[in-house]
Amino acid sequence: MQPLRGIMFKVLSVFMFMGMASLIKAASADVPPGQAVFFRSFFALPIILGWLAIRGELRHGWKTNNPLGHFWRGLVGTSAMGLGFTGLGLLPLPEVTAIGYAAPLLVVVFAAMFLNEDVRAFRLSAVALGMVGVLIVLSPRLSVGASLNVSETLGAVVVLMGAVLAALAQVFVRKLVATEGTAAIVFWFTITSSVMALFTLPWGWVVPGWSVAAMLIMAGLLGGIGQIFLTSSYRFADASLVAPFDYTSMILALVIGYFIFDEVPTGTMLLGAGIVIAAGVLIIWRERRLGLQRAQQRKATGNVGG
């Protein structure tokens, strides 16, 4: 294990994904979300293939024992991506980022429901706290009154739905890792999301200008690089160690939103985001403690058996 290298790769992945989201947001006024999903997925493919070639897995790494599992993961994950991209065109970048933090909280709930993972009161309480934070972020968009903005309300709803589907996609990934390698999971998601995005063609794809096309292509390249950095981070450090660095995305979102998109965060959004982040860190801390305890128990059992 090389924890510092793992953290470095994790932070780099956050930078890549935030750059990708910013480019998608910048292009959202010119292209529909389904077309953005296609560019994000298709132009990540050369990066993924190059990565497989460097790892010596180009010939065999993409092989799968569970094609149906990849299909369902691709369907749910692509839908989550499309909803997230829709929200980027309707809401400020920091707000989309904050609502998206609901996904790892919901993974805890879905893992208990669908994978029979043991989830105790501490983590459930942290999830409940985090969802309170999400509701605080959502509250200005869902309030009824003269100030209600229909497009922003729609944006809040679709981003939250995207977070729910993103959490479900993570559950599918947890099932896939039992039989599939990382390379196959990354490769087949890129393929399935590219193909599934093509089904949105009847909903108004356009011929983008050169600048917009360049932004979309760059978004795909950054997404592919970010995926590789993310995968690499877990090779060098425990997931519980690098996971908290996901929340550096809020700092980036605030900076990019303010200086690039002229978005000024509200106190309500910052309060809700802070609560969600605190809940997420509590869950990660608890996971790390349980992991260390399990490791000590295995070591003690091994010593006794020796």
C-alpha positions as CSV (number, residue, x, y, z in Angstrom):
1,M,0.0,0.0,0.0
2,Q,1.2,3.5,-0.8
3,P,-1.4,5.8,0.8
4,L,0.0,9.1,-0.3
5,R,-0.1,8.0,-3.9
6,G,-3.6,6.7,-3.5
7,I,-4.7,10.1,-2.1
8,M,-3.0,11.9,-4.9
9,F,-4.8,9.8,-7.6
10,K,-8.1,10.3,-5.8
11,V,-7.7,14.1,-5.7
12,L,-6.6,14.1,-9.4
13,S,-9.8,12.1,-10.3
14,V,-11.9,14.7,-8.5
15,F,-10.2,17.4,-10.5
16,M,-10.8,15.5,-13.8
17,F,-14.5,14.9,-13.0
18,M,-15.2,18.4,-11.9
19,G,-13.5,19.7,-15.1
20,M,-15.7,17.3,-17.1
21,A,-18.9,18.5,-15.3
22,S,-17.9,22.1,-15.9
23,L,-17.5,21.5,-19.7
24,I,-20.8,19.7,-19.8
25,K,-22.5,22.6,-18.0
26,A,-20.9,25.1,-20.4
27,A,-22.2,23.1,-23.4
28,S,-25.6,22.4,-21.9
29,A,-27.3,25.4,-23.6
30,D,-26.3,24.0,-27.0
31,V,-26.7,20.2,-26.8
32,P,-29.3,18.0,-25.1
33,P,-28.2,15.8,-22.2
34,G,-28.4,12.5,-24.2
35,Q,-25.9,13.8,-26.7
36,A,-23.6,15.0,-23.9
37,V,-23.8,11.5,-22.4
38,F,-22.7,10.1,-25.8
39,F,-19.7,12.4,-26.1
40,R,-18.7,11.8,-22.4
41,S,-18.8,8.1,-22.9
42,F,-17.6,7.6,-26.5
43,F,-14.5,9.9,-26.2
44,A,-13.5,8.2,-22.9
45,L,-13.2,5.0,-24.8
46,P,-9.7,5.7,-26.4
47,I,-8.4,6.6,-22.9
48,I,-9.8,3.3,-21.5
49,L,-8.4,1.2,-24.3
50,G,-5.0,2.8,-23.9
51,W,-5.1,2.1,-20.2
52,L,-6.0,-1.5,-20.9
53,A,-3.1,-1.7,-23.3
54,I,-0.6,-0.3,-20.8
55,R,-1.8,-2.8,-18.2
56,G,-1.5,-5.7,-20.7
57,E,-5.2,-6.4,-20.5
58,L,-6.3,-5.3,-23.9
59,R,-6.8,-8.8,-25.2
60,H,-8.4,-10.4,-22.1
61,G,-9.4,-7.6,-19.7
62,W,-12.7,-6.8,-21.3
63,K,-13.9,-10.4,-21.2
64,T,-17.0,-11.0,-19.0
65,N,-18.8,-13.8,-17.2
66,N,-21.9,-11.6,-16.5
67,P,-23.0,-9.7,-19.6
68,L,-26.5,-9.2,-18.2
69,G,-25.1,-7.6,-15.0
70,H,-23.1,-5.1,-17.2
71,F,-26.3,-4.3,-19.1
72,W,-28.2,-3.4,-15.9
73,R,-25.3,-1.5,-14.5
74,G,-25.0,0.3,-17.8
75,L,-28.8,1.1,-18.0
76,V,-28.9,2.5,-14.5
77,G,-25.6,4.3,-14.6
78,T,-26.3,5.9,-18.0
79,S,-29.7,7.1,-16.7
80,A,-28.0,8.6,-13.7
81,M,-25.5,10.4,-15.9
82,G,-28.2,11.8,-18.1
83,L,-30.2,13.1,-15.2
84,G,-27.1,14.6,-13.7
85,F,-26.2,16.3,-17.0
86,T,-29.7,17.7,-17.2
87,G,-29.4,19.2,-13.8
88,L,-26.1,20.8,-14.7
89,G,-28.0,22.9,-17.3
90,L,-30.6,24.0,-14.7
91,L,-28.8,24.5,-11.4
92,P,-25.6,26.1,-10.1
93,L,-22.6,23.7,-10.1
94,P,-22.1,23.7,-6.3
95,E,-25.8,22.9,-5.8
96,V,-25.6,19.9,-8.2
97,T,-22.5,18.8,-6.4
98,A,-24.1,19.0,-3.0
99,I,-27.3,17.1,-4.0
100,G,-25.1,14.5,-5.7
101,Y,-23.5,13.7,-2.3
102,A,-26.8,11.9,-1.5
103,A,-25.6,9.0,-3.6
104,P,-23.0,7.5,-1.2
105,L,-25.5,7.9,1.6
106,L,-28.1,6.0,-0.3
107,V,-25.6,3.2,-1.1
108,V,-25.6,2.3,2.6
109,V,-29.4,1.9,2.5
110,F,-29.5,0.0,-0.8
111,A,-26.6,-2.3,0.3
112,A,-28.7,-3.3,3.3
113,M,-31.8,-3.8,1.2
114,F,-30.4,-5.6,-1.8
115,L,-27.0,-7.1,-0.7
116,N,-28.0,-8.0,2.9
117,E,-25.1,-6.0,4.3
118,D,-25.2,-5.5,8.0
119,V,-26.0,-1.8,8.6
120,R,-26.3,-0.8,12.2
121,A,-27.8,2.2,14.0
122,F,-24.7,4.4,13.8
123,R,-24.6,4.4,10.0
124,L,-28.3,4.6,9.6
125,S,-28.3,7.7,11.9
126,A,-25.5,9.2,9.8
127,V,-27.5,8.6,6.6
128,A,-30.6,10.2,8.2
129,L,-28.4,13.2,9.1
130,G,-27.1,13.4,5.6
131,M,-30.5,13.3,4.1
132,V,-31.6,16.2,6.3
133,G,-28.7,18.1,4.8
134,V,-29.9,17.2,1.3
135,L,-33.4,18.4,2.1
136,I,-31.9,21.7,3.3
137,V,-30.2,22.1,0.0
138,L,-33.4,21.2,-1.9
139,S,-35.7,23.4,0.3
140,P,-35.5,26.7,-1.7
141,R,-36.2,24.8,-4.9
142,L,-39.2,22.9,-3.6
143,S,-40.9,25.7,-1.6
144,V,-44.3,26.8,-2.9
145,G,-44.6,30.5,-3.5
146,A,-44.2,33.4,-5.9
147,S,-40.4,32.9,-6.0
148,L,-40.7,29.3,-7.2
149,N,-38.6,28.8,-10.4
150,V,-40.0,25.8,-12.3
151,S,-36.8,25.0,-14.2
152,E,-34.7,25.1,-11.0
153,T,-37.3,22.9,-9.2
154,L,-37.1,20.5,-12.1
155,G,-33.3,20.6,-11.9
156,A,-33.4,19.8,-8.2
157,V,-35.7,16.8,-8.8
158,V,-33.7,15.3,-11.7
159,V,-30.4,15.7,-9.8
160,L,-31.8,13.9,-6.8
161,M,-33.3,11.2,-9.0
162,G,-29.8,10.9,-10.6
163,A,-28.2,10.5,-7.2
164,V,-30.7,7.6,-6.4
165,L,-29.8,5.9,-9.7
166,A,-26.1,6.5,-9.1
167,A,-26.4,4.7,-5.7
168,L,-28.2,1.8,-7.4
169,A,-25.5,1.6,-10.0
170,Q,-22.9,1.3,-7.2
171,V,-24.9,-1.7,-5.8
172,F,-24.7,-3.3,-9.3
173,V,-20.9,-2.7,-9.3
174,R,-20.6,-4.4,-5.9
175,K,-22.4,-7.4,-7.3
176,L,-20.2,-7.4,-10.4
177,V,-16.9,-7.3,-8.6
178,A,-17.6,-10.8,-7.3
179,T,-17.1,-12.2,-10.8
180,E,-15.7,-9.4,-12.9
181,G,-12.4,-7.6,-13.1
182,T,-12.1,-3.8,-12.8
183,A,-11.0,-3.5,-16.4
184,A,-14.1,-5.3,-17.6
185,I,-16.4,-3.2,-15.5
186,V,-14.9,0.1,-16.7
187,F,-14.8,-1.1,-20.4
188,W,-18.3,-2.4,-20.6
189,F,-19.9,0.6,-18.9
190,T,-18.2,2.9,-21.4
191,I,-19.5,0.7,-24.3
192,T,-23.0,0.4,-22.9
193,S,-23.4,4.1,-22.0
194,S,-22.2,5.1,-25.5
195,V,-24.7,2.8,-27.2
196,M,-27.6,3.7,-24.8
197,A,-27.0,7.4,-25.4
198,L,-27.7,6.8,-29.1
199,F,-31.3,6.0,-28.3
200,T,-31.8,9.6,-27.4
201,L,-31.2,10.7,-31.0
202,P,-35.0,11.2,-31.7
203,W,-35.1,13.8,-28.9
204,G,-33.3,16.5,-30.8
205,W,-29.5,16.0,-31.2
206,V,-27.8,18.9,-32.9
207,V,-24.7,19.6,-34.9
208,P,-22.6,21.5,-32.4
209,G,-20.3,24.3,-33.3
210,W,-16.5,23.7,-33.2
211,S,-16.1,25.2,-29.7
212,V,-19.0,23.2,-28.2
213,A,-17.8,20.0,-29.9
214,A,-14.3,20.6,-28.5
215,M,-15.8,21.0,-25.0
216,L,-17.8,17.8,-25.3
217,I,-14.8,15.8,-26.6
218,M,-12.6,17.2,-23.8
219,A,-15.3,16.2,-21.3
220,G,-15.1,12.7,-22.6
221,L,-11.3,12.6,-22.4
222,L,-11.3,14.0,-18.8
223,G,-14.0,11.5,-17.8
224,G,-11.8,8.6,-19.1
225,I,-8.7,10.0,-17.3
226,G,-10.7,10.6,-14.1
227,Q,-12.0,7.0,-14.2
228,I,-8.4,5.7,-14.5
229,F,-7.2,7.9,-11.7
230,L,-10.1,6.8,-9.5
231,T,-9.4,3.1,-10.2
232,S,-5.7,3.6,-9.5
233,S,-6.3,5.3,-6.2
234,Y,-7.9,2.1,-4.8
235,R,-4.8,0.1,-5.9
236,F,-2.6,2.1,-3.6
237,A,-4.8,2.9,-0.6
238,D,-7.8,1.6,1.2
239,A,-11.2,2.9,0.0
240,S,-12.0,4.2,3.5
241,L,-8.8,6.4,3.4
242,V,-9.3,8.0,0.0
243,A,-13.1,8.3,0.1
244,P,-13.2,11.6,2.2
245,F,-11.2,13.3,-0.6
246,D,-14.4,13.1,-2.7
247,Y,-15.5,16.2,-0.8
248,T,-12.8,18.3,-2.3
249,S,-15.2,18.5,-5.2
250,M,-17.2,21.0,-3.3
251,I,-14.3,23.4,-3.0
252,L,-13.7,23.1,-6.7
253,A,-17.4,23.5,-7.5
254,L,-17.6,26.7,-5.5
255,V,-14.5,28.2,-7.1
256,I,-15.5,27.2,-10.7
257,G,-19.1,28.2,-10.1
258,Y,-18.1,31.6,-8.8
259,F,-15.3,32.5,-11.3
260,I,-16.5,30.7,-14.4
261,F,-20.3,30.7,-14.2
262,D,-20.8,33.7,-11.9
263,E,-22.7,31.6,-9.4
264,V,-22.8,32.8,-5.8
265,P,-23.7,30.1,-3.2
266,T,-26.4,30.7,-0.7
267,G,-26.1,30.2,3.0
268,T,-28.8,27.5,2.8
269,M,-26.9,25.6,0.2
270,L,-23.6,25.8,2.2
271,L,-25.3,24.7,5.4
272,G,-27.0,21.7,3.8
273,A,-23.8,20.7,2.0
274,G,-21.8,21.0,5.2
275,I,-24.3,18.6,7.0
276,V,-24.2,16.1,4.1
277,I,-20.4,16.2,4.0
278,A,-20.2,15.7,7.8
279,A,-22.6,12.7,7.6
280,G,-20.5,11.2,4.8
281,V,-17.3,11.6,6.7
282,L,-18.9,9.9,9.8
283,I,-19.9,6.9,7.7
284,I,-16.4,6.6,6.2
285,W,-14.9,6.9,9.7
286,R,-17.2,4.2,11.0
287,E,-16.3,2.0,8.0
288,R,-12.6,2.4,8.6
289,R,-12.9,1.6,12.3
290,L,-14.9,-1.6,11.5
291,G,-12.4,-2.5,8.9
292,L,-9.5,-2.2,11.3
293,Q,-11.4,-4.2,13.9
294,R,-12.1,-7.0,11.4
295,A,-8.4,-7.0,10.4
296,Q,-7.3,-7.3,14.0
297,Q,-9.8,-10.1,14.6
298,R,-8.5,-12.0,11.5
299,K,-5.0,-11.5,12.7
300,A,-5.8,-12.7,16.2
301,T,-7.6,-15.8,14.8
302,G,-4.7,-16.5,12.6
303,N,-2.3,-16.3,15.5
304,V,-4.4,-18.6,17.6
305,G,-4.6,-21.1,14.8
306,G,-0.9,-21.0,14.3
